[in-house]
Amino acid sequence: MVIRRHRRSAAGRTVVTAFGVLAGAALAGAAPAGAVPDGKRIAPGITYRQFDVKAAAGPAHAHLLTVDLADPHVRVDLLYPGAVAARATVSRMADSAGAVAGVNGDFFDITETQHPGVAATGASVGPAIADGHVLKAAVPNGQRFGPALPPDTSTRDVFGVGTDRRARLDRLSLSGSVHTPDGTIPLKGLNQYALPENSVGAFTARWGSVSRMRAVCGTDAQRSAPCSKDTYEVRVRGGRVVSASDIPGSGPIPAGTTVLLGREEGAQRLRKLSVGDAVSVTHRLVAASSGVPYAFAIGGFPVLEHGQALSGLDDRTSAVRTVVGFKGGGRQLLILALDGAAEYRTGMTVAEEADTMRSLGASAAFNLDGGGSTELVTRDDGASAVTVRNHPSGGAERAVANGIGVFSAG
């Protein structure tokens, strides 16, 4: 089916205008309809093509965007639904932002069946930066959703593009403090669906309106562990505590307000605060390797660095996958999404994914969410809406936490 969506109106509505056959549709025993083996220019500096890949579990079909960051008309940024704790389809996010192409992004909190009464937040696992603004930090490794991390990788790993317009792989760690009359408390969370044990985390207006209860569930090593029974949160506005509660709250957080949520030892420290106390909160994401500020960053995990696949990559589990990489010193992006049609649904392993990106010339590559989340969209010249280019393996677009948007001023 071809899915086209008008850009969101002032009232925030999205209107589905046509359904047909996916532009990337793969017909059984035949080349995919609308296949573009030699590449099609989407906009200056942005091309799209399709090709088959031999994989151990069977043939895979790839959809590839090539993005030239050296072109001054081109940029990439985070696609997200307007809040960290929210979900939307890639097509809706791309249309709302005016992107000419896009792909799904980080793994996210998709279900909470092991915590009765606690709703899934839809928030992503790793750090996120949009338009130069920090949205969130990473959950503990043991609290992540998705396949097992390769050795020596972390939920703090990111793919990003700096203000120098070069793509990089990096690691972004939260650095922050809560200054109170009783002393300084380290800040261990920012707009994330899971806080470390015994910690204090901050939630801002960027979080959204979803309940913060999930943030105190699980442990650093086990996502499914019970929710903490020792919690406390305070609301800070204008540098003063304005309210407090033993139970994590929900609802929109007004601009200029910060909610501090503690669990275990963190809760005990927050209980020392009283309404009216002076409190200040500072936070930033610190890069492990780059001194260049990030205009955009998204979570996932690396699979290829310096032209070499990481050791310990999974070479057994095949799946539909999404991966982004770069070459030319970070000046050219390669964004690849596999097709989820029945004849290609076996996909490839993470190790095969790394090999495929290396064969395309990538010096580095970064795995994003896959399976039913994998989706790549492009917008034809003059079109008011994007077209879904691959078959989502679940048979329809999945609402996801975020994605990568490709933009053109040409």
TAZICOR-V315454 format. One record per pair of residues at least 6 apart in sequence whose ideal C-beta (glycine too) atoms are under 8 Angstrom apart, sorted by the first residue. I is the first residue (numbers start at 1). J is the second residue. Records with the same first field share a line. If there is no record, write none. Layout:
I=J ; J
This chain:
1=19 ; 20 ; 21 ; 22 ; 388
2=18 ; 19 ; 20 ; 21 ; 22 ; 23 ; 387 ; 388
3=16 ; 18 ; 19 ; 22 ; 91 ; 387 ; 388 ; 397
4=16 ; 17 ; 18 ; 383 ; 384 ; 385 ; 386 ; 387
5=14 ; 15 ; 16 ; 17 ; 91 ; 92 ; 95 ; 385 ; 386
6=14 ; 15 ; 17 ; 95 ; 384 ; 385
7=95 ; 96 ; 98 ; 384 ; 385
8=14 ; 92 ; 95 ; 96
9=15
14=92 ; 95 ; 96
17=385
21=33
22=33 ; 388 ; 389 ; 390 ; 391
23=33 ; 34 ; 387 ; 388 ; 389
24=32 ; 33 ; 34 ; 35 ; 50 ; 61 ; 63 ; 339 ; 376 ; 388 ; 389 ; 390 ; 391
25=32 ; 33 ; 34 ; 341 ; 391
26=32 ; 33 ; 61 ; 339 ; 341 ; 343 ; 344 ; 391
27=33
28=342 ; 343
29=343
32=50 ; 61 ; 339 ; 341
35=50
36=48 ; 49 ; 50
37=49 ; 50 ; 51
38=49
39=47 ; 48 ; 49 ; 66
40=47 ; 48 ; 49
41=47
42=48 ; 65 ; 100 ; 101 ; 378 ; 379 ; 380 ; 381 ; 406 ; 408
43=73 ; 74 ; 100 ; 381 ; 408 ; 410
44=71 ; 73 ; 74 ; 408 ; 410
45=67 ; 68 ; 69 ; 70 ; 71 ; 73 ; 74 ; 408 ; 410
46=65 ; 66 ; 67 ; 68 ; 74 ; 100 ; 101 ; 406 ; 408
47=65 ; 66
48=63 ; 64 ; 65 ; 66 ; 101 ; 378 ; 389
49=63 ; 64 ; 66
50=61 ; 62 ; 63 ; 64 ; 389
51=61 ; 62 ; 64
52=59 ; 60 ; 61 ; 62
53=59 ; 60 ; 61 ; 62 ; 348 ; 352 ; 356
54=60
55=318 ; 346 ; 347 ; 348 ; 349 ; 352
56=318 ; 348 ; 349 ; 352
57=318 ; 346 ; 347 ; 348 ; 349
58=344 ; 346
59=343 ; 344
60=338 ; 339 ; 344 ; 346 ; 347 ; 348
61=338 ; 339 ; 341 ; 344 ; 390
62=336 ; 337 ; 338 ; 339 ; 356
63=336 ; 337 ; 338 ; 339 ; 376 ; 389 ; 390
64=334 ; 335 ; 336 ; 360
65=101 ; 103 ; 333 ; 334 ; 335 ; 336 ; 376 ; 378 ; 406
66=332 ; 333 ; 334 ; 335
67=74 ; 76 ; 101 ; 332 ; 333 ; 334 ; 335 ; 406
68=74 ; 331 ; 332
69=75 ; 76 ; 161 ; 165 ; 166 ; 167 ; 330 ; 331 ; 332 ; 333
70=165 ; 328 ; 331 ; 332
71=410
73=408 ; 409 ; 410
74=406 ; 407 ; 408 ; 409 ; 410
75=161 ; 165 ; 295 ; 406 ; 407 ; 409
76=161 ; 296 ; 333 ; 404 ; 405 ; 406 ; 407
77=97 ; 130 ; 131 ; 295 ; 296 ; 404 ; 405 ; 407
78=105 ; 128 ; 129 ; 130 ; 131 ; 135 ; 296 ; 297 ; 298 ; 402 ; 403 ; 404 ; 405
79=90 ; 93 ; 94 ; 97 ; 99 ; 102 ; 105 ; 402 ; 403 ; 404 ; 405
80=86 ; 93 ; 128 ; 130 ; 135 ; 401 ; 402 ; 403
81=87 ; 88 ; 92 ; 93 ; 401 ; 402
82=208
83=206 ; 207 ; 208 ; 209 ; 210
84=123 ; 124 ; 128 ; 135 ; 136 ; 191 ; 206 ; 207 ; 208 ; 401
85=121 ; 122 ; 123 ; 191 ; 193 ; 207 ; 208 ; 209 ; 210
86=122 ; 208 ; 210 ; 401
87=108 ; 122 ; 399 ; 400 ; 401
88=96 ; 399 ; 400
89=375 ; 397 ; 398 ; 399 ; 400
90=102 ; 103 ; 104 ; 375 ; 376 ; 377 ; 388 ; 397 ; 400 ; 403
91=102 ; 375 ; 377 ; 385 ; 386 ; 388 ; 397
93=99 ; 102 ; 402 ; 403 ; 405
94=101 ; 102 ; 377 ; 379 ; 386 ; 403 ; 405
95=385 ; 386
97=405 ; 407
98=407
99=379 ; 386 ; 405 ; 406 ; 407
100=378 ; 379 ; 386 ; 406 ; 407 ; 408
101=335 ; 376 ; 377 ; 378 ; 379 ; 386 ; 405 ; 406
102=376 ; 377 ; 386 ; 403 ; 404 ; 405 ; 406
103=322 ; 324 ; 335 ; 337 ; 368 ; 375 ; 376 ; 377 ; 403 ; 404
104=322 ; 337 ; 368 ; 369 ; 373 ; 374 ; 375 ; 398 ; 400 ; 403
105=124 ; 298 ; 299 ; 300 ; 368 ; 369 ; 400 ; 401 ; 402 ; 403 ; 404
106=124 ; 125 ; 126 ; 128 ; 298 ; 299 ; 300 ; 368 ; 369 ; 401 ; 402
107=124 ; 125 ; 126 ; 144 ; 145 ; 146 ; 299 ; 300 ; 368 ; 369
108=122 ; 123 ; 124 ; 125 ; 145 ; 369 ; 400 ; 401 ; 402
109=120 ; 121 ; 122 ; 123 ; 124 ; 125 ; 145 ; 193 ; 194 ; 214 ; 401
110=120 ; 122 ; 145
111=120
112=118 ; 119 ; 120 ; 214 ; 217
114=223 ; 224
115=214 ; 217 ; 218 ; 224 ; 226 ; 227
118=211 ; 213 ; 214 ; 217 ; 227
119=210 ; 211 ; 213 ; 214
120=214
121=193 ; 210 ; 211 ; 214
122=210 ; 399 ; 401
123=136 ; 191 ; 192 ; 193 ; 207 ; 210 ; 401
124=136 ; 298 ; 299 ; 401 ; 402
125=138 ; 139 ; 144 ; 145 ; 146 ; 155 ; 299
126=138 ; 139 ; 155 ; 156 ; 157 ; 158 ; 298 ; 299 ; 300
127=134 ; 136 ; 137 ; 138 ; 156 ; 158 ; 172 ; 174 ; 285 ; 297 ; 298 ; 299
128=134 ; 135 ; 136 ; 297 ; 298 ; 299 ; 402
129=135 ; 160 ; 172 ; 285 ; 294 ; 295 ; 296 ; 297 ; 298
130=296
131=295 ; 296
132=163 ; 293 ; 294 ; 295 ; 296
134=190 ; 283 ; 284 ; 285
135=191 ; 206
136=190 ; 191 ; 192 ; 206 ; 207
137=156 ; 172 ; 173 ; 174 ; 189 ; 190 ; 191 ; 192 ; 283 ; 285
138=154 ; 155 ; 156 ; 172 ; 173 ; 174 ; 192 ; 299
139=155 ; 192 ; 193 ; 194
140=155 ; 194 ; 196 ; 220
141=149 ; 154 ; 155 ; 220
142=218 ; 219 ; 220 ; 221 ; 222 ; 223
143=155 ; 193 ; 194 ; 218 ; 220 ; 223
144=155 ; 223
145=223
146=369
147=314 ; 317 ; 350
148=314
149=155 ; 301
150=301 ; 302 ; 303 ; 310 ; 311 ; 312 ; 313 ; 314 ; 350
151=310 ; 311 ; 312
152=310
153=301 ; 302 ; 310
154=171
155=299
156=171 ; 172 ; 173 ; 299
157=169 ; 170 ; 171 ; 299 ; 300 ; 301 ; 302 ; 366
158=169 ; 170 ; 171 ; 172 ; 294 ; 297 ; 298 ; 299 ; 300
159=167 ; 168 ; 169 ; 297 ; 298 ; 300 ; 324 ; 366
160=167 ; 168 ; 170 ; 172 ; 294 ; 295 ; 296 ; 297 ; 298
161=167 ; 168 ; 294 ; 295 ; 296 ; 297 ; 330
162=168 ; 290 ; 292 ; 293 ; 294 ; 295
163=292 ; 293 ; 294 ; 295
164=292
165=295 ; 331
166=292 ; 329 ; 330 ; 331
167=326 ; 330 ; 331 ; 333 ; 364
168=289 ; 290 ; 292 ; 330
169=302 ; 305 ; 364 ; 366
170=287 ; 288 ; 289 ; 290 ; 294 ; 297
171=287 ; 288 ; 289
172=285 ; 286 ; 287 ; 288 ; 294 ; 297
173=285 ; 286 ; 288
174=187 ; 188 ; 189 ; 190 ; 283 ; 284 ; 285 ; 286
175=283 ; 284 ; 285 ; 286
176=186 ; 187 ; 190 ; 202 ; 281 ; 282 ; 283 ; 284
177=184 ; 185 ; 186 ; 187 ; 281 ; 282 ; 283
178=184 ; 185 ; 186 ; 187 ; 200 ; 202 ; 260 ; 279 ; 280 ; 281
179=279 ; 280 ; 281 ; 282
180=269 ; 272 ; 273 ; 277 ; 278 ; 279
181=273 ; 277 ; 278
182=269 ; 272 ; 273
185=200 ; 266 ; 269 ; 270
186=199 ; 200
187=200 ; 201 ; 202 ; 281 ; 282 ; 283
188=195 ; 196 ; 199 ; 200 ; 201 ; 266
189=195 ; 196 ; 199 ; 200 ; 201 ; 202 ; 215 ; 261
190=201 ; 202 ; 203 ; 204 ; 283
191=202 ; 203 ; 204 ; 206 ; 207
192=201 ; 215
193=214 ; 215
194=214 ; 215 ; 217 ; 218 ; 223
195=201 ; 215 ; 216 ; 261 ; 263 ; 266
196=220
197=219 ; 220 ; 228 ; 263 ; 264
198=263 ; 264 ; 265 ; 266
199=262 ; 263 ; 264 ; 265 ; 266
200=260 ; 261 ; 262 ; 266 ; 269 ; 270
201=215 ; 260 ; 261 ; 262 ; 266
202=258 ; 259 ; 260 ; 261 ; 281 ; 283
203=212 ; 215 ; 253 ; 258 ; 259 ; 260 ; 261
204=253 ; 257 ; 258 ; 259
205=252 ; 253 ; 254 ; 255 ; 256 ; 257
207=253
208=252
209=250 ; 251 ; 252
210=250
211=248 ; 249 ; 250
212=233 ; 248 ; 249 ; 250 ; 259 ; 261
213=227 ; 247 ; 248 ; 250
215=248 ; 261 ; 263
216=227 ; 228 ; 231 ; 248 ; 261 ; 263
217=225 ; 226 ; 227 ; 228
218=224 ; 225 ; 227
219=225
228=263 ; 264 ; 267
230=263 ; 264 ; 267 ; 268
231=246 ; 247 ; 248 ; 261 ; 262 ; 263 ; 267
232=244 ; 245 ; 246 ; 261 ; 262 ; 266 ; 267 ; 268 ; 270 ; 271
233=244 ; 245 ; 247 ; 248 ; 249 ; 259 ; 260 ; 261 ; 262 ; 270
234=241 ; 243 ; 244 ; 245 ; 259 ; 260 ; 270 ; 273 ; 279
235=241 ; 242 ; 243 ; 244 ; 257 ; 258 ; 259 ; 260
236=242 ; 257 ; 258 ; 259 ; 260 ; 279 ; 281
237=254 ; 256 ; 257 ; 258
238=256
239=278 ; 279 ; 280
240=275 ; 276 ; 277 ; 278 ; 279
241=273 ; 274 ; 275 ; 276 ; 277 ; 279
242=275
243=275
244=270 ; 273 ; 275
248=261
249=259
253=259
258=281
260=270 ; 279 ; 281
262=268 ; 269 ; 270
273=279
285=294 ; 297
287=294
296=404
298=368 ; 402 ; 404
300=324 ; 366 ; 367 ; 368 ; 369
301=366 ; 367
302=310 ; 364 ; 365 ; 366 ; 367
303=309 ; 310 ; 313 ; 323 ; 350 ; 353 ; 354 ; 357 ; 365 ; 366 ; 367
304=310 ; 325 ; 354 ; 357 ; 358 ; 362 ; 363 ; 364 ; 365
305=363 ; 364
306=363 ; 364
307=358 ; 363 ; 364
309=351 ; 354 ; 355 ; 358
310=354
313=349 ; 350 ; 351 ; 354
314=349 ; 350 ; 351
315=349 ; 350 ; 351 ; 352
316=349
317=349 ; 350
318=346 ; 347 ; 348 ; 349 ; 352
319=347 ; 348 ; 349 ; 370 ; 371
320=338 ; 339 ; 340 ; 344 ; 345 ; 347 ; 370 ; 371 ; 372 ; 374 ; 393
321=337 ; 338 ; 347 ; 348 ; 350 ; 353 ; 367 ; 368 ; 370 ; 374
322=336 ; 337 ; 338 ; 367 ; 368 ; 369 ; 370 ; 373 ; 374 ; 375 ; 376
323=335 ; 336 ; 353 ; 356 ; 357 ; 365 ; 366 ; 367 ; 368
324=333 ; 334 ; 335 ; 336 ; 365 ; 366 ; 368 ; 404
325=333 ; 334 ; 336 ; 357 ; 360 ; 362 ; 363 ; 364 ; 365 ; 366
326=332 ; 333 ; 334 ; 362 ; 363 ; 364
327=334 ; 360 ; 361 ; 362 ; 363
334=357 ; 360 ; 361 ; 362 ; 365
335=376 ; 404 ; 406
336=356 ; 357 ; 360
337=374 ; 375 ; 376 ; 389 ; 390
338=344 ; 347 ; 348 ; 370 ; 374 ; 390
339=390 ; 391
340=372 ; 374 ; 390 ; 391 ; 392 ; 393 ; 394
341=391
344=391
345=393
347=370
348=356
350=367
353=365 ; 367
354=365
357=365
358=365
368=404
369=400
371=393 ; 394
372=392 ; 393 ; 394 ; 398
373=398 ; 400
374=390 ; 392 ; 393
375=388 ; 390 ; 392 ; 397 ; 398 ; 400
376=388 ; 389 ; 390
377=386 ; 387 ; 388 ; 389
378=386 ; 387 ; 389
379=385 ; 386 ; 387
380=387
388=397
392=398
